[in-house]
Amino acid sequence: MVFCLLKLRFYVIPPNPMIRPRKRFGQHFLRDPAIIDNIISLITAKPEDHLLEIGPGDGALTFPLLKKIKKLNVIELDRDLIALLEEKSKQYGELIIHAGDVLDIDFASLKPKESKLRLFGNLPYNISTPLIFHLLSFSSLISEMLLMVQKEVAMRLAAKPHTKAYGRLSIMVQYHCAVELLLDIPPSAFYPPPAVQSSFIRLTPFTKKPTVVQNERLFESLVRQAFNMRRKTLRNSLKGWVDDEIWADVQISSDARPEELTVQDFVALCNAIDK
């Protein structure tokens, strides 16, 4: 994991009076030009990339990138924003809009034959965690995910064992991806300002995982079970899953609590169960 946090402030573009952010969609539109420019530089878009933006909103990142690479795919649910994007994009390039709920999107259907997907976007805070889990199910088809999330979520993604933030999300993401925290973003950079800090992160799916689990469904269930009762020892929370012979085999203390185990520990435990 690489940590490289930057903090920027600049003047903010006034809100577009024609656009009313919808609370039920968790919409907060990026307005800070300095942060927009910095994010675009971090994306390092190239014409040959198959870029896919999640939640383009009113196009703060969309249009500068479309102007640069001339073709861009986006996923948007809000029909009013889709109409705006369709009209405004004509002057910049080819914008391919996939209308619908991103949680229902089959990303395999959007992947070109010749390359993997590169994803970016400002994730709605109300669905960021389930959306990240959804994206992980397609991680083999994705080369990179550059995502804006609530800072608290970002810290959980990058958390290390023995910390309060470390949990199921940390383990599942770090099993599939390398995690980098790139940029802190204040509420004042958005319209309307959210009540929380935001972070821009990079998730890079491993082409070859550092450690491999034999049964991913069992792994997911095991980690969920352990953290459902995180205050209990593993002997108690995993009772019926792991017997004394397995504990001895993996050489992990059954008196430990789930946040004390590394990703590799959980993989070893799962593989020992699945023998």
C-alpha positions in Angstrom: 0.0 0.0 0.0 1.3 3.5 -0.9 0.2 6.6 1.0 0.6 9.9 -0.8 -1.9 12.4 0.5 -2.3 15.9 -0.9 -4.4 18.7 0.5 -5.6 21.4 -1.9 -7.9 24.4 -1.7 -8.8 26.9 -4.4 -11.7 29.0 -5.6 -14.9 27.1 -6.3 -17.0 27.2 -9.5 -20.5 28.5 -8.7 -23.3 25.9 -8.9 -25.2 25.5 -12.1 -28.7 26.9 -11.4 -30.2 24.4 -13.9 -29.0 21.4 -11.8 -30.5 20.4 -8.5 -28.5 17.7 -6.8 -30.8 14.9 -5.6 -30.3 13.7 -2.0 -31.7 10.2 -2.8 -28.9 9.7 -5.3 -26.3 11.0 -2.9 -25.3 13.7 -5.4 -22.5 16.1 -4.5 -21.0 17.7 -7.6 -17.2 18.5 -7.7 -16.6 22.2 -8.1 -13.0 23.0 -7.2 -10.9 23.6 -10.4 -7.6 22.8 -8.7 -8.8 19.5 -7.4 -10.5 18.7 -10.7 -7.2 19.4 -12.5 -5.2 17.3 -10.0 -7.6 14.3 -10.4 -7.4 14.5 -14.2 -3.6 14.4 -13.9 -3.8 11.4 -11.6 -6.1 9.5 -14.1 -3.5 10.0 -16.9 -6.0 9.2 -19.6 -4.8 8.0 -23.0 -6.9 7.7 -26.2 -6.2 3.9 -26.3 -7.6 3.4 -22.7 -11.1 2.0 -22.2 -12.1 4.5 -19.6 -15.4 4.1 -17.8 -16.7 6.7 -15.4 -19.1 5.9 -12.6 -21.5 8.7 -11.8 -20.4 11.6 -14.0 -22.8 14.0 -12.4 -22.8 17.2 -14.3 -19.5 16.4 -16.1 -16.8 18.1 -14.0 -14.3 15.3 -14.8 -16.2 14.0 -17.8 -15.9 16.8 -20.3 -12.2 17.7 -19.7 -11.3 14.0 -20.2 -13.6 13.6 -23.2 -12.0 16.7 -24.8 -8.6 15.0 -24.3 -9.3 11.4 -25.4 -12.4 11.9 -27.6 -14.3 8.8 -26.5 -15.5 8.0 -23.0 -18.0 5.5 -21.4 -20.1 6.6 -18.4 -22.7 5.1 -16.1 -25.5 7.4 -14.9 -28.8 6.8 -13.3 -30.3 10.3 -13.2 -32.3 10.9 -16.4 -32.0 14.7 -16.1 -28.2 14.5 -15.9 -28.2 12.1 -18.8 -30.0 14.7 -21.0 -27.5 17.3 -19.9 -24.5 15.1 -20.6 -25.8 14.0 -24.0 -26.3 17.6 -25.1 -23.1 19.1 -23.8 -20.8 16.3 -24.8 -21.4 16.9 -28.5 -18.8 19.6 -28.6 -16.1 17.4 -27.0 -16.3 13.9 -28.4 -18.2 10.6 -28.3 -19.8 10.0 -24.9 -21.3 6.6 -24.5 -23.9 6.6 -21.7 -25.0 3.4 -20.0 -28.2 4.4 -18.2 -29.0 2.5 -15.0 -28.1 1.6 -11.5 -24.4 0.9 -11.2 -25.1 -1.9 -8.7 -27.0 -3.7 -11.5 -24.3 -3.3 -14.1 -22.6 -6.3 -15.6 -19.1 -4.9 -16.1 -18.1 -8.0 -18.1 -20.5 -6.7 -20.8 -18.7 -3.4 -21.0 -15.1 -4.8 -21.2 -13.6 -4.7 -24.7 -12.0 -7.9 -26.0 -8.5 -6.3 -26.4 -8.0 -4.7 -23.0 -9.2 -4.3 -19.4 -11.4 -1.6 -18.1 -10.1 1.5 -16.3 -12.7 2.8 -13.9 -13.0 6.2 -12.2 -15.7 8.2 -10.5 -17.1 10.0 -7.6 -19.0 7.2 -5.8 -22.3 8.1 -4.1 -21.5 7.8 -0.4 -24.8 5.9 0.4 -23.7 3.0 -1.8 -19.9 3.2 -1.8 -19.3 0.0 0.2 -21.7 -2.3 -1.6 -20.5 -0.8 -4.9 -16.9 -1.6 -4.0 -17.8 -5.2 -3.2 -19.7 -5.3 -6.6 -16.6 -4.0 -8.4 -14.4 -6.6 -6.7 -16.5 -9.4 -8.3 -15.2 -8.1 -11.6 -11.6 -7.4 -10.5 -10.1 -9.7 -13.1 -11.5 -7.6 -15.8 -10.3 -4.3 -14.4 -6.8 -2.8 -14.6 -7.4 0.1 -12.3 -10.0 1.9 -10.2 -9.6 5.6 -9.3 -12.4 6.4 -6.9 -13.6 9.3 -4.8 -15.1 8.0 -1.5 -15.8 9.2 2.0 -12.5 9.5 3.8 -13.6 7.1 6.5 -14.2 4.5 3.9 -10.8 5.2 2.3 -9.1 4.7 5.7 -10.9 1.3 6.1 -9.8 0.2 2.7 -6.2 0.9 3.5 -6.3 -0.1 7.2 -3.7 -2.4 8.7 -4.3 -5.2 11.3 -4.5 -4.1 15.0 -6.3 -0.9 14.1 -10.0 0.1 14.7 -10.6 0.8 11.0 -9.4 -2.7 9.9 -12.2 -5.0 9.1 -14.0 -7.1 6.5 -13.8 -4.4 3.8 -10.1 -4.0 4.4 -9.4 -7.7 4.0 -11.6 -8.3 1.0 -10.2 -5.3 -0.9 -6.6 -5.9 0.0 -7.0 -9.6 -1.0 -7.9 -8.4 -4.5 -6.1 -5.1 -4.9 -3.2 -2.8 -4.0 -4.6 0.3 -2.2 -3.2 3.8 -2.6 -4.6 6.9 -0.9 -3.9 9.8 -3.3 -5.7 12.9 -2.4 -7.8 14.4 0.5 -10.7 16.6 -0.6 -12.5 19.0 1.7 -16.4 19.4 1.7 -16.0 22.9 0.3 -14.9 21.4 -3.0 -18.4 20.2 -3.7 -21.9 21.5 -4.3 -23.7 20.9 -2.0 -20.9 20.4 0.5 -21.1 17.0 2.1 -20.9 16.6 5.9 -17.7 14.5 5.6 -14.2 14.7 4.2 -13.5 12.8 1.0 -10.5 11.0 -0.4 -9.4 10.0 -3.9 -8.0 6.5 -4.0 -6.5 4.0 -6.4 -7.3 0.3 -6.3 -5.1 -1.8 -8.6 -6.3 -5.4 -9.0 -3.5 -7.9 -8.7 -2.6 -9.7 -11.9 -1.0 -12.3 -9.6 -2.4 -12.3 -6.0 0.3 -12.4 -3.3 -1.7 -15.1 -1.6 -4.4 -17.3 -3.1 -7.5 -18.8 -1.5 -8.9 -22.0 -2.9 -12.5 -21.2 -2.3 -13.4 -17.5 -2.6 -17.0 -17.9 -1.5 -15.9 -19.7 1.6 -13.3 -17.0 2.2 -15.9 -14.2 2.0 -18.2 -16.1 4.4 -15.4 -16.8 6.8 -14.3 -13.2 7.0 -17.9 -12.0 7.4 -18.5 -14.4 10.2 -15.4 -13.4 12.0 -16.2 -9.7 11.9 -19.9 -10.1 12.7 -18.7 -10.8 16.2 -15.4 -8.8 16.2 -15.3 -8.4 20.0 -15.3 -12.1 20.5 -12.2 -14.4 20.2 -12.0 -16.3 17.0 -12.6 -19.6 18.9 -16.0 -18.3 19.8 -16.9 -16.4 16.6 -15.8 -19.3 14.4 -17.1 -22.1 16.5 -18.4 -24.8 14.2 -16.1 -23.6 11.4 -12.7 -24.2 12.9 -11.7 -27.1 15.2 -8.7 -27.5 17.4 -6.8 -29.6 14.8 -7.1 -26.7 12.2 -6.0 -24.1 14.7 -2.9 -26.2 15.5 -2.3 -26.7 11.8 -2.4 -23.0 10.8 -0.6 -21.9 14.0 -2.9 -19.1 14.6 -4.1 -18.4 18.2 -7.8 -19.1 18.6 -7.7 -16.5 21.4 -7.0 -13.8 18.9 -9.7 -11.4 17.7 -10.4 -10.9 14.0 -8.6 -7.6 13.6 -5.4 -9.2 14.7 -5.2 -11.5 11.6 -3.6 -10.4 8.4 -5.1 -11.1 5.0 -2.6 -14.0 4.7 -3.8 -15.4 8.0 -7.4 -15.5 6.8 -6.4 -17.1 3.5 -4.4 -19.8 5.4 -7.3 -20.5 7.7 -9.8 -20.7 4.8 -7.5 -23.1 2.9 -7.1 -25.3 6.0 -10.9 -25.5 6.4 -11.3 -26.3 2.7 -8.8 -29.3 2.6 
